[in-house]
Structures are given as structure tokens and as C-alpha cells.
Amino acid sequence: MRAASLRAPGVVEVDDAPEPAATAPGEVVVRMHRTSICGSDVHVILHGFHEDGCLGMPGYPGHEGLGTVVESRSSSVREGELVLTVPRPAEGRCFAQYQLVADTQVVPVPAGDAEERLLMAQQYGTTLYAMRSFWPDGGTLREPGTVAIAGAGSAGLFFVQLARRAGFEHILVSDLDPRRLEVAERLGAATTVHAPSGSLTDAVMDVTRGEGADLVIEAAGYDLTRAQAVAAVATRGTIGLFGFPERRGDAPFPMYAAFRKVARIQWAGSTQSEPGLVAFRDAVRHIHDGEIDVEHCLGDLRGLDDLPEAVEVASEPGRGPVKLVIDPWNGAGPS
């Protein structure tokens, strides 16, 4: 098969590799139809967040994929079934024509829908899982009022829709790319802020008359935006941290300001470890039923040989599309 691999930090190569085989109970082999680049893939490839033991592994670090099961040693997943593959990120091998994955890390998807649409259930599922932890139903948190979202990438734009579904009265979004802010407005954001010239914190304070937002979601992945989240949140409000760290190890954080506000701070992650993969299954259903808009994530399809360049595009804020999708069987450029 053809597969991409991270040969060394920052070095992605596409070459021939052995096809995987299902040899142990519970294993399945999936012929990959589509895979997409996650923001965490960019950090793994370019910013030193890789696992040393995974260097050179065919398909690593791709973990957002969709394809057909062609070999199964599972009693619950049959050959010929179309599935979303949601391996834990360190086990992801989606950047290849075939992927070996555990049957506990696949979610059936309905036939008859566009595969690029259903693929978005991976990214949407992670935000759905996160939102359920940031703003749990039936909890003791205040009624939804104002939510501020730092970052209008694919995750941030899904958070806009989830905030609208949760009943927030006013949604604010900041981003470096004015095109993404236009999408945020179409999806329900009442206020958009073009960073860095505009201030999300100032906008929040204007809207709330100095009280701060009930919920602030950091979906950009910068120390600066995490500090802005603390500045923008209301006293006893909630900060949802979704964005990837900038570096391994310690990072600056406005602890005193967060302490004074008695802020509830909730990290998001490990959606792939949720029992029953409930969020991913719900995400597939929401997209298939048309409850969530994914059109802004579609339209940029590239071949596997273009993956190294596509990762560079994905790493530059404001340069590329909201989501980059890879066809493992196509070596051509953007289509």
C-alpha cells in the first residue's frame, strides 16, 4: 500500500509500506476512503508532540478517517461495513490506504450520505464530547447567557453550533481569519472579533456590561488565548480548554486572576476513550440527520502525496481552508 509516515520531527514522507493484516481477536483492517488533518496532527508533526516509538510507522499520526472494513477478526464489526475510525491519537494510522484498528475504535456510519460529510463526525464528535463536559445538561451551572469562543477553526465553528443548540443568548467568536468569522456569523455568532487587532475580552465586556461571559471556550491553542479566556470569563463562570498546548511541559497561566474569579476550568480530551464512543455515534447521527452544518469543512480534497504540503498549509493561521481532507488513493494535487 501507499502510506505517509513521520520519519523524523517535521519530516513526512509518502512511500510504499506493507499492508496490515488482522491477526488478533477484535482487530479489523479498514480500506481508507478519506482522512482529514486534525490540528493535533500539526502539533505532532511540526512541534515535537510525537511519540518516539511511532516514528516511521505507516499512517502515523492520522486519526480522523473513514473507510470500509475489508478484513475482520471481530464478532461486532463485519466485513463490508462502512465505518468512522476513531483510534486514540497515538495509535492513529489513518494516513495510509489501509489501517489496522481495534473494533472498539470504529463507529458504523450509514450508507448513502457523502463520505466527506460523515468524516466530519470525528472532529465534531470531539467538540460534542467537550461541550457536554463544559456545559453539562441538568447540572447546577447558571442558565446559558453569553458564550465566547476563541478560534474559528473546524472545532470552534462546531462549538458555535453547539452553543446555539444549548440556548446561549449571545455568541462571540474571535479568529485571525475574516473568512472564518463570516462562517461563524452564518452559523449563529452575534459578535465576531478579528484578532489580533480586535480584543475578544473587550467585546465580551461590552456585551455583558462588564460582567464577563458565562462560558469561554478556548479553541485556538495559544497561551495568549488561554489568558484571554480567564480575562473574559465571569466570576464563577466556566472556562473550557479545548486548544492544544503550545509546548510540552509548563506554560504560563494567569492563576491569580482565575483564582479571584473562582472560575471553573475544564479541560477537554480523550473522546476516543469514552465508553461506547457515545459522542462519536451521536455526531454521526447529527450529521446524517442534518442537525449540524458541516459544509464549511468541505471542498478541499487532496491526494496522499500532497500530505506534507497540506500539513504546512494547516499550520499557517488564515492561509488554508477550515478543514483539509485527504484521498489516500489519489496522488494528485488539490481538487
Steps between C-alpha positions, in 0.01 A plus 500: 500500500593868489537667836632818652718486808675739734863399440646763732363811672368724224571247223200327336563263211265295284624159387408134455429304818374149584124461520384429857322175588251420775657221704363544852140481624329837478719635221366632170666635186335801340550610141520875553281714274566836662710642781537855629767704671433582865663795672667253734661332197670830421638519853620138489670543164647849532516590868656204677189331642571168327555167673856386434393139458258600223756663272502319168170319564286496183198732533612674820376742637171511307198415716201649315388247242214325324501183293373148437589198712676248272622255763351430843591288799211656690160365596350852501642653181437327171690514174350743250382738773564873454654641818643810659839410646572675832825353632669662795733762350824316582356190329372684194611366162248675272750656258515179299293297256431232763481527877507235772274606788321345797128434466447716810633801304260497205148640465261381229379771263193488274542439130357747253641820652804682360810353661668839544202607710505191720877530548436827684337298780849440637575869561140581589491207742794638696330837537168338594676302773678814618184712506325239710778537759520879475123550534338178628125461462305506823796626699517776756660751265328830426255536214666549160556868429821605331766274351830614350703274268865566421577343164279437196666192357297186446470444877409859581233507231347182637500660845302792354229259392506312829469826694199591290345158567566548873297821496768764554355844439816664366793327326830680443783361288854618431743385232790618284317418175211728396364227269453267794331777695250535215422129536462546877242773440307279260497222760365721778771726646357840587837668550828425322843635582784513248814427702755621580381855433173432678467380859265215588516605866397858420215375282376271778510778755309731266227241444471401866543849647818397673372173649685257274385192309330207668709263290825566313630228267865515400524319164806670350780338697711795616618610844377849408145385426492293820589817692229687310251232602572571865468874441169459315322255730249613760548444871413134567479446125642206307809483282511211254852425379492314168805638320825302486794612721769709334779288646571202719557579865398809694330805350406842636147535632327787688439298814426794728235646269335159464515451877340838567216420260446155653489378140410143419768377258426187297745338261373297203650187349503120478174482306633176349498345848135578576315176583288406203637791293168674563608844378631364170184295446283804574719709269442259210125516561492881529684542171300234317171653622609852403498633856855636470644698208830362366505671161766749611738205554464366147642589161875446536595145398866409453696190413717302739819621330395855587488429874835664589396826332147475642639480855698818437185673372306384806770642728468857371207689656285669240661333199306185439143373503315408818575130445740312274383158379729236351408231245753218565443359151565823314851631450384819327506852640208708631168437328 
